[in-house]
Each structure stands twice: as structure tokens, then as C-alpha cells.
Amino acid sequence: MSAFRKSVAVLNKELLSEFRTRYAISAVMLFVLTTITMVVFATAGDLLTPTVAGGILWIVMFFAAMTGLSKIFVSEEERGTSLYLKMVAGSSAIFFGKLIFNILLALSLNIIAVLLFFIFIGNIEVKSLLIFGLSIGLGSLAIASSTTIISALIAKANSKNALFPVLSFPILLPVIILGIQTTVMSFEGTDFESVRNDFQMLFAYSGLMTVASYFLFDFVWKE
């Protein structure tokens, strides 16, 4: 079986496992609902400025990712299936299968977070749908490309749940800053040329993290 087909097989396994357990989606929906409800009560119906709304949205998205994306390799250790996975698929197939799943999951979780955000906080208007969509899409890509290798690193650690956000935050800080900036600009209706460089940096960040993670993964997975 080719490496591509093995990657697809790993992706299918992850999709079937998530649809069967619904762990990430259920946990994130509960977290997002709780967080946004607290924001609604805290603001007491006050109008949010674009800057505050963008910051709140990305805080919700970051912690949603910390809740939903940490299990990608941890679950293999918890179920005792990591050894079998090593036997049936090579490191590159496992990495890309898991990475693609993480990208799809991050995008799905962020879409859920955005929908709930606008349902409960309806006084924010998106004036540039293109910028907003690219901000969420490229942000999800950057988050997934970074957290995949972090999940592999912490899979054998004792304090997995504590380590994941601790390691992720400094690595994802540039993504969060760029994501907030571009989201605020979408609320303000800024022209696309003004945010082109930010999107290029998000895309370049995702590419660099993917390449670095790929070369590091073989060592992490086999140790």
C-alpha cells in the first residue's frame, strides 16, 4: 500500500473514531457555550467594539483548540493502539493522516465557535466576509499545523492535559496576534491589500511548522 493510501486510511480511522465518540465536538460545544454565556453576562448587553470582539473570539477559538485537538496522539497511547499503528503505517503516512484530520477538526471547531459567537453576541457586523473567512481558515490551518506535533510530544507524558496548552501558547502566539488583527480588520471593513501581508505570514507560518514537524515527527514517534 502506498504512503498516500496509508495516510488516507489513518485519516479515515480518525474520522470514524471522532464520529463514534464525538469527544472533541461535544467538549468544545460545551466549552464555547459556557464561555460565550459568561461574556454575555459580563458585558450586560453593552455593544462590543471590533477590537474587543476580535480578541474574545480568538480567545474562545484558542481554548477550543486546546480542548479539542490535544487527543490526536494521546488517544493512541490511552487505547494502547500506538504500537499497532507503527506496525501498519510509516511515520510519514501517520503524520500526514493525523495532520489532515487535525486541520479538518480545527476548521470545524472554529466554525462552530464562530456560529455560536454570532448567535449569542449579535451586535458585531462582518463588513468584509473575504477577510473574515481567510482569517478563520488560515488561522485554523496554522493552529492544526502546530498542535499536531505538540500532541505527539506530550503523548507519553504524565500531565498531558496541563502540558498541551503550556507548550502550545508560546508557539501559537504569533497566530493569535495575526488572527486578532485580521478579524478586527474584517469587522472594520478594511480593504484586502491592507491585510495581504498578514495572510501571507499566516500561510508561511503554517508551511514552516508543517515542514519542521514532519522532520521532527519520525524521531518523536519512534522514541
Secondary structure as GFF3:
##gff-version 3
##sequence-region A 1 223
A	DSSP	alpha_helix	3	21	.	.	.	ID=ss1
A	DSSP	alpha_helix	23	43	.	.	.	ID=ss2
A	DSSP	alpha_helix	50	68	.	.	.	ID=ss3
A	DSSP	alpha_helix	71	79	.	.	.	ID=ss4
A	DSSP	alpha_helix	82	88	.	.	.	ID=ss5
A	DSSP	alpha_helix	91	120	.	.	.	ID=ss6
A	DSSP	alpha_helix	129	154	.	.	.	ID=ss7
A	DSSP	alpha_helix	160	188	.	.	.	ID=ss8
A	DSSP	three_ten_helix	192	194	.	.	.	ID=ss9
A	DSSP	alpha_helix	196	222	.	.	.	ID=ss10
###
